Amino acid sequence: MNCPHCGVDIDNHPASHCLNVWLASLLDMRLNDFSRNIAAAWEVVDKFQSADIEREFGGNTIIFIEVAGIGWFSAHAPSTSLAISRVAIKACKGE
């Protein structure tokens, strides 16, 4: 799945304004720096039924989010806030 603003694949998308705009529009939230600010990213987590965070060897973070009636989604990134942003978009799109 590619960003509708810049065309970058979600699994390679950097923390950026266009990622934040994409996420805010999917969750119907006020624009915030979700992909770079952990406090803003936790607001995203609160929108989902449950979430699980794991640290991967090498310092990456893996985030799992559950969407009721659909299942679990995961994403990894070098920061927790970026991983949350990526997985939230995947969960919203069902991919």
VOGUMAR-459400 format. One line per 2 residues: their letters; for each residue x negated, y, z negated of C-alpha. Coordinates in nm, 4 decimals, decimal comma. Layout:
% residues N
a = X Y Z ~ ...
***
This chain:
% residues 95
mn = 0,0000 0,0000 0,0000 ~ -0,1375 0,3397 0,1014
cp = -0,0906 0,6821 -0,0514 ~ 0,1679 0,8810 0,1453
hc = -0,0418 1,1968 0,0997 ~ -0,3956 1,0907 0,1940
gv = -0,3593 0,7340 0,3279 ~ -0,6022 0,5757 0,0780
di = -0,5197 0,2225 -0,0407 ~ -0,3839 0,2197 -0,3973
dn = -0,6559 -0,0184 -0,5205 ~ -0,9256 0,2228 -0,4000
hp = -0,7514 0,5517 -0,4711 ~ -0,9585 0,7836 -0,6896
as = -0,8192 0,9858 -0,9760 ~ -0,6839 1,2898 -0,7932
hc = -0,4058 1,5412 -0,7524 ~ -0,2383 1,3486 -0,4690
ln = -0,2250 1,0307 -0,6808 ~ -0,0644 1,2317 -0,9610
vw = 0,1909 1,3835 -0,7215 ~ 0,2773 1,0370 -0,5850
la = 0,3251 0,8941 -0,9346 ~ 0,5290 1,1904 -1,0608
sl = 0,7651 1,1618 -0,7645 ~ 0,8159 0,7867 -0,8130
ld = 0,8883 0,8180 -1,1857 ~ 1,0785 1,1457 -1,1586
mr = 0,8377 1,3062 -1,4053 ~ 0,6903 1,6527 -1,4330
ln = 0,3528 1,6681 -1,2560 ~ 0,0642 1,5997 -1,4915
df = -0,2952 1,4801 -1,4623 ~ -0,1932 1,1163 -1,5183
sr = -0,4934 0,9627 -1,3434 ~ -0,7545 1,1553 -1,5464
ni = -0,5889 1,2325 -1,8801 ~ -0,5174 0,9433 -2,1153
aa = -0,2442 1,1291 -2,3069 ~ -0,0581 1,1943 -1,9805
aw = -0,1142 0,8338 -1,8713 ~ 0,0487 0,7044 -2,1915
ev = 0,3616 0,9009 -2,0995 ~ 0,3715 0,6830 -1,7871
vd = 0,3321 0,3623 -1,9905 ~ 0,6301 0,4642 -2,2032
kf = 0,8495 0,4433 -1,8913 ~ 0,7988 0,0657 -1,8682
qs = 0,9274 -0,2290 -2,0719 ~ 0,5841 -0,3424 -2,1830
ad = 0,2170 -0,3052 -2,1017 ~ -0,1028 -0,4892 -2,1827
ie = -0,4581 -0,3557 -2,1567 ~ -0,7687 -0,5686 -2,1152
re = -1,1333 -0,4736 -2,0728 ~ -1,3112 -0,6496 -1,7904
fg = -1,6814 -0,7274 -1,7850 ~ -1,8645 -0,4329 -1,6344
gn = -1,6514 -0,1678 -1,8006 ~ -1,3435 -0,1728 -1,5781
ti = -1,0007 -0,1685 -1,7357 ~ -0,7234 -0,4001 -1,6241
if = -0,3663 -0,2892 -1,6954 ~ -0,0583 -0,5093 -1,6802
ie = 0,2910 -0,3563 -1,6741 ~ 0,6203 -0,5456 -1,6887
va = 0,9288 -0,4306 -1,5033 ~ 1,2478 -0,5876 -1,6401
gi = 1,3962 -0,8416 -1,4035 ~ 1,1083 -0,8117 -1,1555
gw = 0,7901 -0,9242 -1,3281 ~ 0,4350 -0,8176 -1,4080
fs = 0,2039 -0,5964 -1,2036 ~ -0,1675 -0,5339 -1,2511
ah = -0,4380 -0,2912 -1,1450 ~ -0,7988 -0,2286 -1,2377
ap = -1,0090 0,0859 -1,2418 ~ -1,3155 0,2328 -1,4121
st = -1,0914 0,4321 -1,6493 ~ -0,7782 0,3386 -1,8395
sl = -0,5833 0,6409 -1,7143 ~ -0,6608 0,5604 -1,3492
ai = -0,5686 0,1934 -1,3982 ~ -0,2375 0,2976 -1,5568
sr = -0,1644 0,5296 -1,2643 ~ -0,2413 0,2623 -1,0072
va = -0,0354 -0,0102 -1,1747 ~ 0,2604 0,2209 -1,2351
ik = 0,2763 0,2992 -0,8638 ~ 0,2570 -0,0718 -0,7784
ac = 0,5356 -0,1481 -1,0267 ~ 0,7579 0,1303 -0,8931
kg = 0,7106 0,0060 -0,5378 ~ 0,7516 -0,3593 -0,6393
e = 0,4156 -0,4578 -0,4912
***
